[in-house]
Each structure stands twice: as C-alpha cells, then as structure tokens.
Amino acid sequence: MVEEKQFVRLGLVELQQRNAEGDVLQEYAWDKSAPGGIGGLLVAKTSSDIYTYVYNHLGHVQKVLNASGQVVESYQYTPYGQVEGGDFSQQPFGYSTKRSDFASGLVYFGYRFYSPYQRRWLNRDPLQEQGGINLYAYVNGDPLGYVDPDGRNAIFAFAIGAGVDYVVQGAKYYRNTGEWISWDCVDKTDLLWSGLFSVVGPSGISSLKKIFKGLVHGTAAGKNVAKSHLKLQATWQGSKYIHKSASNIGGSPCGCN
C-alpha cells in the first residue's frame, strides 16, 4: 500500500507534513540559527501530542520526549549514522536532525540522500569537483569532526556544539524572564567549550588539560581552568539531557535587560 505525503519546507527545514488531502499531520518549530537545522528542531506538534528533542554534541537526535516529559523514542548512532535504537515511528528526524527513513535507512539532507550503511552519498556532489575529487564522500571521511547542513558542504562541528549550547542558554533564560536571550547575556565561555568539545570529543580532554595546564600553571587562573574542565566533561554527559536541564532550571537570570 502506497501512502502519499506532502511536505511544506522553508529552505532546508521542514515546517509541515501533510496527507494526500492536504491535512496537516505534523508541524515543526526550529531555531533559525542552526546550520541546516542541525540540532535546531525545537518542537514537533501532532494532532495528539507535542514532542521536544534532546541532542548530542553533534546535533543528532538522541531522545524524543512527549508533553509529559516521558521518553517516547531513544536513538544511538555509529559515527557514520547507522541507527541503534528507535524506529522513527513517533517522528522522522534523527541523524544530523534530518528526515530519516527507517525502512530504507536513507537520510535526506536537502540536496542529496545519504546512506549511513554505505557511508556515502547516493547522488553526485551538486558542486562537482569544487567539493573535492570524490563526489560521493561524506564529510571528508571525518563524521566526528564535521557535519553537513544540506548535502553540499561539510562544516566544522564547532558550530553545532556552540549552537546547541546557545539554544540551551536561551531556553533557561526564557524560563526565568519570559524573553529570548540577548547576545550580551550569553555565556561566551560556555559556547567556546561546547564548540571545542564537539571537535575534540572525550579523547581530546587529556590533551586540552596539558595545554591549559602549561598556560596557567602557577596562577590563580588555574582554579578556573580546572572548573572549566569539569564543566567540559559535564557538557559531554549533559548533552544527552538538554531538555531536562532546560525545563528544571532554577535560580535568577543573568540580569541583562
């Protein structure tokens, strides 16, 4: 049996999913600052429920929560995007926050379809050799260091880690003030650490410690660096619980107007 679906898109992001009669089945709200929507899907609304999302440091959907805060789907991925876990029965977004088809295993990036099992694009690079001599290579063979917003250009994962942190800070600030966070109130240090951690991952922690220890050895700043390292490691674990952190935050806002 063939089921017809229609999609309403704005650029690279999907705003609505409709049936053959044009009735809205699902609609989505996005953070407009997220490159290609990676790590930027905020809310999905259906006729029966509202879903929010938890991402890892690379912008892959790890958990889907319903309006009651219960986990309805959970995913894990290999570096190249093979899914270990849910079947996308509640919602369609997974690896790089892109629409994923569980039956075929394919992921739609906007300009091309990607096959996690083959670790390559199914279509030629629309930029031809401008994107490299291998027209089917995915993120330069480095899925832990790069992401691809639309199927044309790999970008440094730093932007995704920093972007996810920005969304979390914004959610916390909105909960406290009822307003979206201004740039003056953003903790730039947190953005930096989250961005760096998206690039180096757990294996880079020891190297970063050695570098900063040499820079701050014998100074009072050493204490702050030690705290930053603890925060860095917490970011790695806490990235899996962004929704919980944002919804349960307490305390006072930063005081910016």
N, C-alpha and C positions, 0 to 999 in steps of 0.2 A: 504494500500500500504506500503510495506516494503522498506526502504531506507538503503542501505549498506554504512557504513562509516568505514574508516580506520584511525588509529592513529599512529603517529610516536612519540615515547617517549624517553627521556633520563632520566633514573632513575624514579623519581616521577613526573617530569614535562613533559607536552605535548608540542612538538615542532611544529607538523603539524597535520592538519585534512585533509583527502583526500576522494574522492569519490570512487566508486567501480572500476573505470578505473585507479585509482592511480593519478588523477589530484589533485593538491594542492588547497584546498578551503580556508584554513586559516593557517597562521603560526604565531608563537609567540616568543617573546624575553623575557627572565627572568633575574632577579637579582639572581646570583648563590649563594649569601649568605643567601637567605631567606629559613628558615627551611621548607622543603617540598613544597617550592614555595609560602607559605602563605604570602600574602602582597607583593609578588615579581614579579608579572606579569607586565611588563613594557609597551609592545606594542603588539597589535594584528593586523595583516595585512590580508586583503581580496582582492579580485580582484577589488573591487570598493572603498575601504576606508581603513583608518588606525585609530585604536582606542587606546586610552590611558585610564588609570584607576585611580580612586580615592578610597582610602581605609579608613576604620575607624581604631581605635587604636588596634583592634584585627585581622586585616588583612582581613576583609570581604569586598568584592567589594561593594561600595555604589553608585558610578556613573561611567558610561561609556561615554567617550567623543569622537567625531569624529575628523577628521583632522582640522576642523574649530573651534574646541573648544566647540561645541554645545553638550549639554547633550542629548544622544540618549536613554539611559536607566538609571533608578534610582531604587535602592533597599533599603529596610529596613528589618531587621530581628528580630525575637524574640530571646531571649538568646540561645535557642536550634536550631535556624536556619530556622524556618519557614519564608518563603519569603513574604514580604508585598510590592508589587510594580511590577517591571518588569517581563517579561515572558521569558527572555533569548533568545529572537528572534534575537538579533544582535550578541550575543556572549554567550558562555556557562558557564562562570565562575562566581561564586557567594560566597557562604558561605565558609570561610577559603580559598578563591581563588581556590576552587575545581570545577571540572566539575559537573554541576547540570542539572538534567532533570526535566523540568517544569511539564511535564505530570504526571510523577510518583512521583515527589517530592524527589527523591533519590539523594544523593550526593556521588560521587566516590572519595575515598581518596587514592587509590593505592593498598592497601591490603584488604580493605573492603568497602562495601556500607553502608552508614549511612542514617537513616530515621529521619529527623527533627520532623516529626509529632508523631513518636513513642518515640523519644528521646533516641534512642538506635541504636546499630549496628545491621545489618541483619545477619551478619556472626559471628561465634565464633572468639574469640581473637586468632590470629595465634601464640601468645606467650603462650597460655594456661594460667595456673594459675600464671605464672610469672608476668602477667599484672594485677593480682587481682583475687579474687574469683568470681566476676561477669564477665563472659566472654563477655557480651553484653553491659556493661556500657560505656557511652560516657564521656570522660574527667573527670572521678571520680565524676560525678554529679555536676561539677562546670564549666560551659561553659563561665563564666565571668572571671575566674582566670586561665584557662588552654586552650590550643589548642592542636590539634593532627595533626602532619605533614603528617602521612601516614596510620593511622588506627591501629597502634600498641602501641604507647607510647604517653601519654599526657605530654606536657611540659609547663612550667611556661609561662604565657602570656607576661612576662617582655621582653623576647627575641623578640617577634613580635613587640611590641611598639618601642623598641630601633631600630629594623631593619627597620621599616617604616621611622623613623626619619633619619636614616643613608642614605636611598635612597633619601629622600628629600634634605638633605645637599649635597649629591653627584650631584643631578640634578642642584641645584643652582650653585655649584662650576663649573660644566661643562659648564653651560651657560656663566659664567664670564671668564673662562680660556680656554675652549676647551679641557680640560684634566679631567680625573677622579680624584676624591679627594683622597689625601693620608691620612693615619691614623693621621699624625701629624696635619693636618688641620681640623680634625673632632672635633666638639664641644662636648666633652665628657659629659659636664653637661647637654646639651640638650638630649643626648642619655639616661642618667640616669633618667631625669624627664619623658621622654616619656615612658621608660620602667616601671617606678613606676606607672605612670598613667594608663597603661594598666592593672595593677594589682588592684589598689585601686578604679579606676573609680571616678565619681563625689562624691559618698558618703564618700570617704576617704579623701576628701580635708580638711574638718574641723579637722580631727584627725592629719593629717600631719602638719597643721598650728600650732596646740597646741604643737606638739613635737618640731618643729623647733623654735617656739617662746621661749620655755624654754631653748633651746640650745644657742640661740643668743641674748637673752634679755639683753639690756643694752650695746650692742656692735655695732660697725659700720656695722658689717656684717648683722645686722637686715634689713637694707635697701635692700641689695642684695637678702635676702631671700624673702622679700615682692615682689620684682620684679620677682623672680623665681615662686612664687605662681601665679602671674598674667600670666606669661608665661605658667604655667601648665594648667590653665583654658583655655587659648587661644589654647593650643595644642588640648584639647578635642574638641573644636569647629572647629579648623582649620584642624583637621584630615580629615574632610569631603571635604576639598578644597585643597588637596595636589597638584593636577595638576595645579590649578590656581596659587598657591603660587610659584611653581617651574617655571612656564612659564613667570610670570610677575616680577620676582625678579630683582632688580637693585642694584646699588652700586658696590663697589670694592670687589675682592676676598680677602681671608684671608692673602695672601702674602706669602704663603708657596711655595717652589719650588717643 
